[in-house]
Amino acid sequence: MITGLLISNFYLFSDKITGNAAREQARVGRVIDGDTLKLEDGRTIRLLNINSPEKGTIGANLSYIFLKSFENQTVEVEIIGTDKYKRSLARIYDQNSVYINMEIVSRGLASKFLVQESELSDFANAEKKAIENSLGIWKRSPQFGCFKSEIDKDEEIIILTNTCDSTNVASWMLKDESRKIYKFKNINLGQISLHSSDGTENSTDLFWNSQTNVWNSDRDTLYLFDSNGGIVQHESYGY
């Protein structure tokens, strides 16, 4: 069951989800971006369960390049619904029945996103292994392993603790599983509490100033990146 903020995010993303889906063969016409392609018959396919980096960000072209290898090839498509842009939400399989959506996450070319209930642990484990192996978009920061995080999804507070030497985190980025991003100012981080709400900052409390809740009530993931885009810390709940 989808609860809390994820409901609003989900239905912005998807207008209609059907419980039944059958595979059909189709030919890939062209790739639009790292998680979207167009079939030769004109249908636009948004790959289910994944989210490729935004254009202009580090690693944004990795998933795109991978998908380009399927242009003019026959694949199997399993459509389960449509989104608000009338794109078909689908699982894609290659000619050897390799699940392409999962392959993209396993290779570290994109992150998991709005994963279907039946696939939660599979996609979470695939992403975790990709991060552990520093694959694709998950290149490790020199500070990887130096930070601990605690997520209080109810109070909308993140506690970050630096277990190594004091580190300047200017231009570091913390994000959730969707596209909500917080950029750090020029501070030396020992331990801080990052509040989603607004407030007066001090040496231990920072404020996101978000107009809405950041953290979903059922499941979400925290990603912390350094100024070069290297992954520093990640933590999921609900998977």
N, C-alpha and C positions, 0 to 999 in steps of 0.2 A: 504494500500500500504506500502511495506517495503522500507525504505529509508536509505541513509547514510551508516554508518558502519555496521548496522544490516544486510544489503544486503550481505556483504562479510561473516559475521558470519553465516548467515542463510544458504548460499549455501555451506559453508564448512560443515555445519551440515546436510543439506538435498540436495540430488541430484534431487529428483522428488517428487512433491506434487500434488496429484490429487484432484479435487474439489468434486468428488463423492466418497462416502464410504458406504458400507453396512455391517451390523453386521453379523458375522458368529460365530458359536460355535467352540471352540477348547479347548484342554486340556493342562494345564500347565505342562511341563516336569520338568524344574528346573529353579531356580532364579540365575542369574549371578551376579547382584549387585542391588543397590537400585532403579535403573530405567530401568533395562534390564532383560529380561527373555527369555527362550527358550521353545517353544511349543513342544509337543510330536511328531509332524510331522516334526520337525527339523528347523522350521522357528525361527529366532531370532527377538524378539520384543523390540523396544526401546519406552518406554512410552512417549507419546507426552505431551508437555507443562510443564514438570518438569525437575529438575536437582537435584539429590541426592548429598550430600557432598562427596568429594573425600575420598578414603580409607586412613585411618590414621588420619583423622580430627575428631573433636568432633561431635558426632551424626551420624557418617558415616554409622553405622550399623542399624539405626532405620528403615529406609525405607526398607532395605534388610530383616530384621526380619519380617516386616509387609507383604511383598510380599511372603515370604516363606510359609505363612499360606495358600497360594493359590496353592501350588505345588500339583500335582495329582488331581486337581479340574478342572471342566469344567467352562470356562468363555466365555463371548462374546467379540469378538475382532473386532474393527473397524479400518481397515488399511487405511491410507490416502496417503502413499508414502513410499519412501525409503531414507536412508541416504548414505553417501559416503562409509560406511562400509557394505552396502547392507542389513542393518537391516531394518525391517519394522517399520515405525512410526505409532503408533496406540493409540487409546483410548481403555481402557479395562474396562469391566463391570462384576460384580460378578453375581451370580445366582439370586440375588434380584434386579438386574439392578442398583446397586450402582456404580457410576462412580469412579473407583479406582484411576485414576490419580488425580482427584479432592480431593478424600478422603485423599490421601497422603499429599497434600498441606494443607488441612484443619486441619489435625492432627499435622502439623508442622514437618513432617518427611523429607521434601524436599522443595526446593524453586521453585517458578515459573520460567519458562525459555522458550524463543522463543514461547510465547503463540500465538495460532491462533487468528485472528482478531475477530471472533465471540465469543471468550471466554475471552477476555481481562479483562473485569470488574469482571467476576466471579472469575478468578484465583487471581487477585489483591486483591479483597475483602477477599477471603479465606486466603491468606497469611497474610494480615493485621490483621485479627482476631486472627490468630494463634500467631502472634508476641505479640499482645495486651494481650493475655492470657498465654503467656510464655510457649507455648507448644513445645515439641520435641526439635528440634535444636535451638529454639528461647528462650532459658532460659535467663531471664533478668539479665543484669549486675547491680551491685549496683549503677552504674552511669547512668542507663537508665532514660531518661528524662532530663539529665543535658546538653545535646548537641543539638544545632541547626545546620542545614546544608543548604547551598544554592548551587545549581548545575547550573553552567553556561556551558551548553553542547556545545555551539558554541565556546567559548574561552577555553574550556577544563580546567576549574578551579572549585575546590570545596572550599567553605568557611565554615570552622568549627568553631563554637563559643561555648565555655564552659560557661554555665550560673550558674554553681555551683563553688565550690572552685577549685583553680588551681590543675590540675590532671596530674600526670606523666603517659604518654601513651606508655612507653617502651613496645615493642612487641605487641601493639595493631595492628589490621588489618582492613583495609578498602578495600572493593571490589565492583565490579560492578555485574551485573546480570549473567555474564559468569564466567570466571576463572581468570580475571585480579585482582591482589592483590597488595596492597601497605602495607608494614610493617613499623610502626613508630619506630623511634629511641628513645633514652633516653632523652625525652624533657618534660617539663611542658607545657601543652597546655592551653592557654587562648583563643586566636583566631589566626587561621592560614589560609593561602590560599595554597591549594595543587594543583600544576600545573601538568598536565599530561606530559608536555614536560621536557626537561632538563634545568638546570640553576644553578646559585650560590645561595645556601640556606642562609637564614638569620633568624632572630627571628620571622618573620611573613610569610615567604614564604618557602614552601617545594616543592621538585620536584620529580615526579614519575620516570622520565627518561624513559618513555615508547617510544618505537620505532613507535607505531601507536596510533591513537586516542583511548581513553578509553571509552568515553561516546557516545552512539548511538544518532543519530540525531532525531529519532522519539520517542523512549521510552527506559527507562532503570531504574535501581534501585540501590541506594547506600545503602550499609550495613556497619556499623561500629561495630567491636567486641573488647572487652577488651582482656587482655592477657590470660584469662581463657576461652575464647570463648563465653562469655555472650554478648548478643546483646545490644548495647548502643544506636544506632540511625539507622533509616532507612528512606529513602525517595524515592518515585517513581515519574516519570513523564511520560506522554503519555498514561496512562491507564484511 
